[in-house]
Amino acid sequence: MRTWITDTTRDLLDNPPPGGPVTLDEIAACTGITTHHLRAYYGSVDAIVTDITSSSAEPTRDGRC
């Protein structure tokens, strides 16, 4: 699940939707989970970005959005 979340977030950050910064709601929707479920893994977009940047690994799959 974390892989889907981080890969989707990476994809959204690389190709941001119009309307401002990426939100947890957008990440959850694109990942195919509820925001409540996403918050079980990450409490903020910054936390996901930190996880992405702390890992030198390339995405393991395409984002889901």
C-alpha positions in Angstrom: 0.0 0.0 0.0 2.8 2.4 0.8 4.3 1.8 -2.6 1.0 2.8 -4.3 0.8 5.9 -2.1 4.4 7.0 -2.7 4.3 6.3 -6.4 1.0 8.0 -6.9 2.2 11.0 -4.9 5.4 11.2 -6.9 3.3 11.1 -10.1 1.0 13.8 -8.9 3.9 16.0 -7.8 5.6 15.6 -11.2 2.3 16.4 -13.0 0.3 18.5 -10.6 -3.4 19.0 -11.1 -4.7 22.5 -11.5 -5.9 24.3 -8.5 -3.0 24.5 -6.1 -0.8 22.1 -4.1 -1.5 18.4 -4.0 -3.7 17.4 -1.1 -4.2 14.2 0.8 -7.7 13.9 -0.6 -6.3 13.9 -4.2 -3.7 11.4 -3.3 -6.2 9.1 -1.7 -8.6 9.4 -4.6 -5.9 8.6 -7.1 -4.6 5.8 -5.0 -8.1 4.3 -4.8 -8.4 4.5 -1.0 -10.3 6.7 1.4 -8.5 9.7 3.0 -9.1 8.0 6.4 -7.2 4.9 5.1 -4.4 7.1 3.8 -4.1 8.8 7.1 -3.4 5.4 8.7 -0.1 5.5 6.7 0.7 9.2 6.4 -0.6 12.3 8.3 0.4 14.9 5.7 1.6 15.4 2.1 4.9 16.5 3.7 5.3 13.1 5.4 4.8 11.3 2.1 7.4 13.6 0.4 9.8 13.0 3.2 9.4 9.2 2.7 9.9 9.6 -1.1 13.0 11.7 -0.7 14.5 9.5 2.0 14.3 6.5 -0.4 16.7 6.5 -3.3 14.7 3.8 -5.0 13.0 4.5 -8.3 9.2 4.1 -8.5 8.2 0.5 -8.6 5.0 1.1 -10.5 3.3 3.9 -12.3 1.1 6.2 -10.2 -2.6 5.3 -10.3 -4.0 8.6 -11.3 
